[in-house]
Amino acid sequence: MAHLEGPVVLSVLIDEKGRVTKDSIVRPLGLGLDDNAAQTIQTWRFEPATVGGKPVTVRVGVQVNFGLR
């Protein structure tokens, strides 16, 4: 069994309600970990960014680390 550890970097679009609406893999790790990270990110909720006190959609980078503790 292969042991793989390191980061998967995704670019995600967060809408005005703090939900991830789109994601893309910027730096893959392989062995299905990229898809696992993308699926997990879809369940996360963020505090929406604001401009002038109003929530806005933003694109941010997110790093998901895999490895042993």
Backbone as CSV, one residue per row, in Angstrom:
resi,resn,N_x,N_y,N_z,CA_x,CA_y,CA_z,C_x,C_y,C_z
1,MET,0.846,-1.176,0.000,0.000,0.000,0.000,0.897,1.248,0.000
2,ALA,0.608,2.150,-0.898,1.404,3.374,-1.030,1.084,4.347,0.096
3,HIS,2.112,5.009,0.580,1.932,6.059,1.583,2.228,7.379,0.888
4,LEU,1.222,8.233,0.861,1.367,9.510,0.196,0.935,10.601,1.155
5,GLU,1.742,11.632,1.292,1.361,12.747,2.150,1.804,14.043,1.516
6,GLY,1.109,15.105,1.881,1.406,16.417,1.346,0.132,17.205,1.154
7,PRO,0.240,18.362,0.528,-0.939,19.209,0.355,-1.608,19.035,-1.011
8,VAL,-2.926,19.227,-1.007,-3.694,19.421,-2.233,-4.130,20.875,-2.178
9,VAL,-3.871,21.631,-3.240,-4.247,23.042,-3.273,-5.405,23.201,-4.253
10,LEU,-6.471,23.846,-3.765,-7.643,24.083,-4.585,-7.917,25.575,-4.690
11,SER,-8.521,25.964,-5.781,-9.029,27.315,-5.950,-10.544,27.191,-5.836
12,VAL,-11.161,27.904,-4.891,-12.590,27.761,-4.659,-13.297,29.104,-4.764
13,LEU,-14.528,29.050,-5.244,-15.381,30.219,-5.336,-16.374,30.138,-4.185
14,ILE,-16.366,31.161,-3.323,-17.254,31.202,-2.157,-18.309,32.263,-2.424
15,ASP,-19.592,31.870,-2.352,-20.666,32.801,-2.674,-21.026,33.703,-1.494
16,GLU,-22.047,34.526,-1.703,-22.460,35.511,-0.699,-23.011,34.885,0.578
17,LYS,-23.343,33.593,0.528,-23.854,32.890,1.709,-22.782,32.051,2.389
18,GLY,-21.544,32.107,1.863,-20.442,31.365,2.465,-20.315,29.935,1.989
19,ARG,-21.031,29.588,0.916,-20.970,28.229,0.372,-19.961,28.150,-0.770
20,VAL,-19.305,27.010,-0.880,-18.399,26.768,-2.004,-19.258,26.407,-3.204
21,THR,-19.151,27.198,-4.278,-19.976,26.942,-5.455,-19.184,26.317,-6.596
22,LYS,-17.890,26.562,-6.654,-17.036,25.962,-7.686,-15.668,25.715,-7.084
23,ASP,-15.037,24.652,-7.536,-13.657,24.405,-7.109,-12.857,23.853,-8.271
24,SER,-11.572,24.074,-8.211,-10.666,23.477,-9.185,-9.367,23.138,-8.471
25,ILE,-8.754,22.061,-8.901,-7.520,21.591,-8.282,-6.349,22.318,-8.920
26,VAL,-5.590,23.021,-8.101,-4.436,23.787,-8.568,-3.166,22.950,-8.474
27,ARG,-2.990,22.246,-7.346,-1.822,21.388,-7.146,-2.311,20.025,-6.658
28,PRO,-2.358,19.027,-7.542,-2.858,17.703,-7.151,-1.812,16.893,-6.377
29,LEU,-2.303,15.878,-5.676,-1.434,14.965,-4.940,-1.539,13.545,-5.515
30,GLY,-2.706,13.194,-6.031,-2.891,11.884,-6.655,-3.585,10.872,-5.781
31,LEU,-3.732,9.672,-6.308,-4.349,8.517,-5.634,-5.742,8.812,-5.072
32,GLY,-6.498,9.679,-5.740,-7.858,9.989,-5.302,-7.950,11.026,-4.206
33,LEU,-6.822,11.454,-3.683,-6.848,12.441,-2.599,-7.335,13.799,-3.093
34,ASP,-7.094,14.117,-4.358,-7.546,15.382,-4.928,-9.075,15.450,-4.912
35,ASP,-9.713,14.372,-5.397,-11.173,14.324,-5.407,-11.733,14.323,-3.996
36,ASN,-11.059,13.627,-3.090,-11.486,13.604,-1.691,-11.462,15.011,-1.102
37,ALA,-10.407,15.750,-1.366,-10.296,17.122,-0.863,-11.388,17.999,-1.465
38,ALA,-11.632,17.870,-2.772,-12.660,18.674,-3.441,-14.055,18.369,-2.887
39,GLN,-14.354,17.101,-2.647,-15.654,16.724,-2.088,-15.808,17.257,-0.673
40,THR,-14.761,17.182,0.121,-14.808,17.669,1.501,-15.010,19.173,1.547
41,ILE,-14.310,19.903,0.693,-14.429,21.367,0.649,-15.869,21.785,0.360
42,GLN,-16.585,21.010,-0.440,-17.978,21.337,-0.772,-18.881,21.334,0.462
43,THR,-18.481,20.664,1.530,-19.297,20.618,2.749,-18.974,21.749,3.716
44,TRP,-17.888,22.462,3.481,-17.461,23.535,4.378,-18.307,24.780,4.170
45,ARG,-18.466,25.563,5.235,-19.152,26.855,5.172,-18.186,27.917,5.670
46,PHE,-18.158,29.036,4.974,-17.246,30.127,5.282,-18.027,31.376,5.668
47,GLU,-17.370,32.265,6.370,-17.914,33.598,6.604,-17.746,34.354,5.295
48,PRO,-18.839,34.859,4.712,-18.704,35.531,3.417,-17.840,36.785,3.497
49,ALA,-17.126,37.053,2.430,-16.375,38.307,2.325,-17.386,39.438,2.133
50,THR,-17.006,40.631,2.538,-17.913,41.766,2.374,-17.185,42.944,1.739
51,VAL,-17.953,43.723,1.019,-17.480,44.985,0.455,-18.559,46.011,0.787
52,GLY,-18.172,47.034,1.517,-19.144,48.038,1.923,-20.240,47.469,2.809
53,GLY,-19.899,46.432,3.565,-20.866,45.820,4.474,-21.801,44.811,3.817
54,LYS,-21.658,44.583,2.512,-22.516,43.634,1.805,-21.707,42.413,1.392
55,PRO,-22.280,41.218,1.556,-21.562,40.000,1.181,-21.333,39.937,-0.331
56,VAL,-20.157,39.423,-0.702,-19.784,39.288,-2.112,-19.174,37.907,-2.366
57,THR,-19.182,37.498,-3.613,-18.545,36.255,-4.031,-17.047,36.500,-4.210
58,VAL,-16.231,35.570,-3.726,-14.779,35.686,-3.860,-14.174,34.343,-4.247
59,ARG,-13.006,34.405,-4.863,-12.223,33.203,-5.162,-11.035,33.197,-4.217
60,VAL,-10.810,32.066,-3.554,-9.696,31.940,-2.613,-8.977,30.618,-2.851
61,GLY,-7.748,30.553,-2.388,-6.988,29.315,-2.420,-7.127,28.593,-1.087
62,VAL,-7.306,27.285,-1.143,-7.434,26.474,0.062,-6.454,25.304,-0.060
63,GLN,-5.706,25.059,1.006,-4.760,23.943,1.046,-5.290,22.902,2.019
64,VAL,-5.394,21.655,1.550,-5.811,20.537,2.390,-4.600,19.621,2.518
65,ASN,-4.167,19.398,3.756,-2.963,18.600,4.001,-3.317,17.160,4.343
66,PHE,-2.621,16.233,3.731,-2.758,14.802,4.023,-1.439,14.304,4.577
67,GLY,-1.519,13.486,5.606,-0.309,12.913,6.175,-0.578,12.301,7.532
68,LEU,0.439,11.718,8.075,0.343,11.108,9.409,0.666,12.128,10.466
69,ARG,0.033,11.985,11.600,0.334,12.859,12.734,1.245,12.149,13.692
